[in-house]
Amino acid sequence: MKIGIMLDRITPGGPPKAALEEVRYLRKFGYDAQLVVIMRDKASEYRYEDLRRGVPILYLSDRFPELFKKSIKFPGFAFFSSF
């Protein structure tokens, strides 16, 4: 059984830690689990290095077409931006 735990970003705080631990324990019990993160941050590569060992992470933003990798923010319309 494949299981994906989804986060929007790996940010400082509790939810990413809990998601990483959840994936780790699901894999320990024999499930094919991975962490699915929507947006990659430059700083997220250095967060929770100790918890990330052995946890496969799939960044969906790496699969965006080139057109959508760049984002323009309009004042008052932040919901149009994917970043």
Number of C-alpha atoms within 10 A of each C-alpha: 6 7 14 15 14 16 16 13 17 22 15 11 8 8 13 21 16 12 19 22 15 17 24 21 14 14 17 11 10 9 14 14 22 23 22 19 19 19 19 17 14 8 9 14 11 11 15 15 9 8 14 18 10 12 17 16 17 17 19 13 16 12 11 12 9 8 7 13 12 11 11 11 12 10 6 7 8 11 9 11 12 14 17
